[in-house]
């Protein structure tokens, strides 16, 4: 959400373009309007750009200062809201000690491999992690027996780790996999068995969104 505070004209060598001023996370930015459109969307509603420009131009200096102050303050509040939402969504998994970002089969000619990505929520560094899982075909039938593959760390606290295993299934019919549990050995020698449920899963998109918001 951008808090627009002014729309001004910039005359160039060949044309006149609108420059839109807005606040984002408490900072003022300017954006050149290259859309060649005559409309702007305000809170999801289509407005005529000329009408919005006229309203800005008719503001008194006091009103413009008030609009700037309001936009700056609320852009900071809105950014905190976004950060808190995605932070809470991710760190609600913290008590589980581990989060599963992805777990899926990988194609390799007539064989099928497996790839896993996790986020270590423990305060300890992971030394080894063993994934216990099985495959499913296109109609959700189990393919073969349970399989285990061991990944080597280290994975520091609040860091992610990715492992890829080749030729897990000697067939190409595996479409999805079911991650049942993980066995973790930490650098201090302690161990933990985690039964994986939907509560352990987080989306890479949420992690990317949090990183972008923090940046």
C-alpha positions in Angstrom: 0.0 0.0 0.0 1.4 3.4 -1.1 0.3 6.6 0.6 0.2 9.0 -2.3 0.7 12.7 -1.3 1.1 14.5 -4.6 1.1 14.2 -8.4 3.1 16.8 -10.3 4.1 17.3 -13.9 7.6 16.9 -15.2 8.3 18.5 -18.6 10.9 16.7 -20.6 12.3 17.2 -24.1 9.5 15.4 -25.9 6.6 15.0 -23.4 5.2 15.8 -20.1 4.9 13.0 -17.5 3.4 12.8 -14.1 5.6 12.3 -11.1 3.8 10.6 -8.2 5.0 11.2 -4.7 4.3 8.7 -2.0 5.3 7.4 1.4 6.4 3.9 2.1 7.6 2.8 5.5 7.9 6.3 6.7 10.1 7.4 3.7 9.2 9.7 0.8 9.7 8.4 -2.7 8.9 9.6 -6.2 7.8 7.5 -9.1 7.5 8.4 -12.8 4.2 7.4 -14.3 5.0 5.5 -17.5 1.7 3.7 -17.7 0.1 6.2 -20.2 -3.2 5.6 -18.4 -5.6 8.2 -17.3 -6.8 6.3 -14.2 -5.4 5.6 -10.8 -6.8 3.1 -8.2 -7.5 4.4 -4.7 -8.4 1.7 -2.2 -9.3 -0.6 -5.1 -11.6 2.0 -6.8 -10.8 3.4 -10.1 -10.3 7.2 -10.1 -9.5 9.7 -12.9 -5.9 10.8 -12.6 -6.8 14.4 -13.5 -9.3 14.5 -10.7 -6.8 13.4 -8.1 -4.2 15.9 -9.4 -6.7 18.7 -9.1 -7.5 17.7 -5.5 -3.9 17.8 -4.6 -3.4 21.2 -6.3 -6.3 22.6 -4.4 -4.9 21.8 -1.0 -3.6 24.6 1.1 0.0 24.5 2.4 -1.3 23.5 5.8 -3.4 20.7 4.3 -0.4 19.5 2.3 1.8 19.4 5.5 -1.0 17.6 7.3 -1.3 15.0 4.5 2.5 14.5 4.5 2.6 14.0 8.2 -0.4 11.6 8.2 1.0 9.6 5.3 4.4 9.3 6.9 3.0 8.1 10.2 0.5 5.7 8.8 2.9 4.2 6.3 5.1 3.3 9.3 2.1 1.8 11.1 1.1 -0.2 8.0 4.6 -1.5 7.5 4.8 -2.7 11.2 1.5 -4.4 10.6 2.8 -6.3 7.6 6.0 -7.3 9.3 4.1 -8.5 12.4 1.7 -10.5 10.4 4.3 -12.5 8.4 6.6 -12.7 11.5 3.9 -14.2 13.6 2.9 -16.6 10.8 6.5 -17.9 10.5 7.5 -17.9 14.2 4.3 -19.5 15.3 6.3 -22.7 14.2 9.2 -21.9 16.5 8.0 -24.1 19.3 8.2 -27.1 17.0 12.0 -26.8 16.8 12.0 -27.2 13.0 10.0 -26.0 10.0 9.6 -27.8 6.7 9.9 -25.3 3.8 9.7 -27.9 1.0 9.8 -31.7 0.5 9.2 -33.0 -3.0 10.4 -35.6 -5.5 12.9 -34.7 -8.3 13.0 -36.2 -11.7 16.1 -37.9 -13.1 15.5 -39.9 -16.3 13.8 -43.2 -15.2 14.6 -42.7 -11.5 13.2 -40.2 -9.0 15.1 -38.3 -6.3 14.0 -36.2 -3.3 14.8 -32.8 -2.1 14.2 -31.2 1.4 14.5 -27.7 2.8 14.1 -26.9 6.5 14.4 -24.0 8.8 16.1 -24.7 12.2 14.1 -23.0 14.9 16.2 -24.7 17.7 18.8 -22.7 19.5 21.2 -25.6 18.8 23.1 -26.2 15.6 22.0 -29.3 13.6 24.8 -31.7 12.9 22.8 -34.5 11.1 19.2 -34.8 10.1 17.5 -37.9 8.8 14.3 -37.7 6.7 11.8 -40.5 7.0 9.3 -40.5 4.1 7.6 -42.5 1.4 6.4 -41.7 -2.2 3.0 -41.5 -3.8 2.0 -42.0 -7.4 -0.4 -39.9 -9.4 -3.5 -41.5 -7.8 -2.1 -41.1 -4.3 -1.1 -44.7 -3.8 2.0 -45.5 -1.8 5.0 -46.4 -3.8 7.2 -49.0 -2.0 8.2 -48.9 1.7 9.3 -46.1 4.0 12.6 -44.6 3.1 15.3 -42.8 5.1 18.0 -40.4 3.9 20.5 -38.6 6.1 21.6 -35.0 5.6 24.8 -33.5 6.9 24.9 -30.1 8.5 25.8 -27.9 10.1 22.6 -25.8 10.1 22.9 -22.9 12.6 19.9 -21.7 14.6 17.4 -19.7 12.5 19.3 -20.8 9.3 17.9 -23.0 6.5 19.4 -26.1 5.1 18.7 -27.9 1.8 19.5 -31.5 0.8 19.0 -33.3 -2.5 19.2 -37.1 -2.8 19.5 -38.9 -6.2 17.9 -42.2 -7.2 15.7 -42.6 -4.2 13.1 -44.5 -6.2 14.2 -46.7 -9.1 11.0 -45.7 -11.0 9.6 -42.5 -12.5 6.0 -42.9 -11.2 6.5 -41.0 -7.9 4.6 -37.7 -8.1 4.6 -36.6 -4.4 6.2 -37.6 -1.2 4.9 -37.8 2.4 7.5 -36.7 5.0 6.6 -38.7 8.1 9.3 -37.6 10.6 12.9 -36.4 11.0 15.6 -37.5 13.4 17.9 -34.7 14.4 21.3 -34.9 16.0 22.7 -31.6 17.3 26.3 -30.6 17.6 26.2 -31.1 21.4 25.2 -34.7 20.9 21.6 -34.4 21.9 18.9 -35.9 19.8 15.3 -35.2 18.8 12.6 -37.1 16.9 10.0 -34.8 15.3 6.8 -36.2 13.8 5.9 -34.0 10.9 2.4 -32.5 10.6 1.0 -29.6 8.6 1.9 -27.4 11.6 5.6 -27.8 10.7 5.2 -26.4 7.2 5.9 -22.9 6.2 6.0 -21.3 2.7 9.1 -20.0 1.0 7.0 -17.1 -0.2 6.4 -16.0 3.5 10.1 -16.2 4.2 10.9 -14.1 1.1 8.2 -11.7 2.0 9.6 -11.3 5.5 13.1 -10.8 4.2 11.9 -8.2 1.7 10.0 -6.3 4.4 13.0 -6.3 6.7 15.2 -5.0 3.8 
